[in-house]
């Protein structure tokens, strides 16, 4: 018999469940931020662009014209340039911005999923995003997290896309003009981030409007008015950026610059690159398909087996039903404790399809109160985002953004929607299925958190100072990159005048940013994809036209791209020949770069420049 104390506790939890759940989510986010503080970027690859480009834009440069960039549209870089102008140029400025976006995103996920589930499930879903994606580290590098992403267009596009879905499903039975304006404007902003995220969102919106037109019985005139409002709001940011570019360029060039982020999709040299073939799983298609089928089959057998068991236990005496259920779940939890959760993404596409089938069925059943609309659209969006990963869906690498919605959908399916569906249709008790799935999720999150903690613990050495400080791999393991970067930075700051220019090849623009020495050319990254996008001949011509005073050759292995080191005949050979003819060695830190895989930075001085 419940005691008065137990009743008071239950009443307190019921009254304050929303706040308690949100407190748990924010606490997890705070702990993750503290553990990983300033350890998020990669020193050599990609992230330097995310600092260097907005710094130069804030000084008046024009994206794509003065700074070659192919990771996405103009929104993110100009947004950060505005932040740098207002709050000062620093890594700390980006940290604050990304923290606020991350807090807003996980809070929105908690709010919307709590509305369609309960506090426990909504809390665990949001915590899963924090641990498994926002602050994740599944390798010794960086860049695949929300605080220092290799492409901020990924983070901004994902967040704006989710915001669009949340606004449209806020009150789907009404054409609320405010939410339509907000959703349309957010969609227009997504078009200025990543093309693949925008395409996924547009297909999701087509699915949504198809459902709405079929279920809602509003007059055609009202529907057309809603469409006009949505489309008009979506065009506003596109027109705004066009007018911005038009202030310095012709209208043809303004259009080209606004949509330059779409260019790589139509370049065969980019799409057929071995690196992208591997990212899509096209290097070993049969293996990836087998992994998909195997993980999904195992998942289906586990759910089916436990559903049959719990349905049978329902007919047994209640006195031993609970201990029997707990004993039955224990093998599942032991298996979860020994599973490699970093490799759990293979089943996500098929789990998403399953969720879409169940949620669509439920949506048409409850058309007067479409409670399942938001998770349905979320799942469709997540499945479409997985298309960018092809046959190799994963939560690591680009999965930090592309696989997050599908992962949340899988947890929602197994921990909420599927157990309820089985109870209604087959009289399977939902509680033991739900509790088993959520217990397995807790084990998975513990495993993923421990993996990230392991990689973050190895980062103990500071590179840069003050608000630009980055914590990189420290003395406990191989820390040669961080130490060599510090030596090179000290030399640059001591020996180069503030007016001297510097180019880092083939990677390493973070040197420019931390030393505050600009590149005299628009060529900031010399990886094979950039050469295919902007043209190797064009990039060499830009280098010859405005040669930098100094060049830093930075070690960077290119095995992922299927080419030799930069400077070999089939990759940058002409560029290296020209450099050798016009530059001489000033100083070498570490090993000779671009030779044998040992890290080093060699700084070369133009023959027309005198060393101070």
C-alpha positions, 0 to 999 in steps of 0.5 A: 500500500503506498505511503504518504511519503511515496505519494508526495514524491510521485506528486512532486515528480509529476508536477515538476517532470518537465523542469527535471527532464530539462535539467538532466539534459542541460546537466549532460550538456554542461558536463560534456562541454567541460570534459571536451572544452576547446578539444573539438577541432582538428589542427590541420584539416578543414577547421582552420577554414572555419576561422580564417574565412570569416576573419577575412570576410569581416575585413571586406573579402568576398566569398568564392571570389577572394576566398575559394570555398566549396563546403556549402553556401554563404550563410554560415561564413557571413554569419560568423563574419558578422559575429567577428565584427560585433564580438571580436575575431576569436575561436571563443566567439564561435564557441559561444555561438555554437554552444547557444545553437546546441543548447537550443537544438537539444532543448527543442528536441526535448520539448517536441519529443516529450510532447509525443512521448513522456518525460523519460523518453524525451530526456533520453532522446535529447541526452543521446544527441548530446553524448552521441553527436554534439560532443562526440569524438570517435577518432583522434582527430576532430571536426565531427561535433557541434562545437567545431564542425568541419563545416558549419553549414552542416550544423546550421543547415541541420538546426534550421531544418529541424526548426522548420519541421517544428514550426510546421507541426506546431499546430498542423490543423491551422494555417498559422501565418506566423509559423508559416512565415518562420518555417518558410524563412528558415527553409530559405536559410537552409538553401544557403547552407548545404545542398544535400540538407536542403534537398532532404528538407524539400522532399520532407516538405513535399511529403508534409504538404501532400499529407496536409492536403489529403487530410485537411479539408480547408478551402483551396483558396486557404491552402494556396494562400498558405503556400504563397506565404511559405514560398514568399518567406523562403525567397526572402533570404535568397533575395537578401544575399543576391542583393548583398553580392550585387553591391559589388558584382554583376547580377550574373556573378551575384547569382553564381556566388550565391549558389556556388555551394551547389557546384561540386554536385555537378563535377565528376572529379568530385563525385568519383573521387575515391574518398567520396566513393568510400564515404558512400560505401561504394568501394565495398557495396556488398559488404555494407549491404550485408551489414545493413541487413544483418543489423536490422535482422538481429534487431527484428529478431530481438524485438520479436523474441521479447515481444513473444516472451512478454506476451506469454508472461502476461498470462502467467501469475503476477507474483513472478512476472516482474522478476522473470521479465528482469531476468529475461532482459539481462542477456540483452543488457549484457550484449549491449555492454559488449557491442561496438556502438560506434558501428551501430549505424548500419541498421538506421535506414531500415529502422527509419523505413519501419518507423515511417510505415508505423507512424504514417498508419497512426497518422491517418488513424488520428487525423483529428489530432495528428500527434505523430506528425512531428516524429513522422516528418523527423523520420522522413528527414532523417532517412533522406539525410542518410542518403548522403552516406549512401550504403555506409550509414554511420554515426561517426564521421559525417554522421555527427549531423547526417545520422543524428535524426535517424538515430533519434528516430530509431530510439523513438521507434524501439523505445516508444512507437513500436511497443505501443503499436505491438500492444494495440495490435497484438496485445504485447505489454509495452512497458517491458519492451520500452524499459528494455530498449531504454536500458539498452540505450543507457548502456549505449550512451555510456559506451559512447561517452567513454569512447569520447572521453578516451580521445578527449583525455589524450588532448592536453597541449595548448595551441594558440593563446587566449581566446584562440586557444585549442587543446590538442593531443598532448604529451601522453601520446604522439603530440608532434603535430601540436608541438610543431604547430606551436614552434612554427607559430612562434617563428612566424610571429617573430620573423614575419612582419604583420604585412607579410603574406603566408600560404599553407599547402596543401593544408594548414590554413589554421597557421594563417589564422592563429598568426593573423597573417593573410594568404595573398591568394584565394587558394586556401586548401589544395586537396584534390577536391578543391583542385577539381572544383576550382581547376588546378591550372586556375589555382596555380595561376592565382598563386603565380599572379599574387605569390605569397611572401612565405609558403608553409609546406605542411605534412598531410597524407592523401591516401584517402583520395587515392593519390600520392603526396602533394607535389607528385606528378598526378597531384600538385606536381606543377605547383611544387615545381614552381614553388621550388623555382621561386622559393628557398627554405627558411626553416624546418620544424619536425620532419621533411613534410610530404615525404614519408608520413612523419609530421613536419612544417617547412617554411619557404621564403620567396626569393624577392623577400628579405628575412627580417 
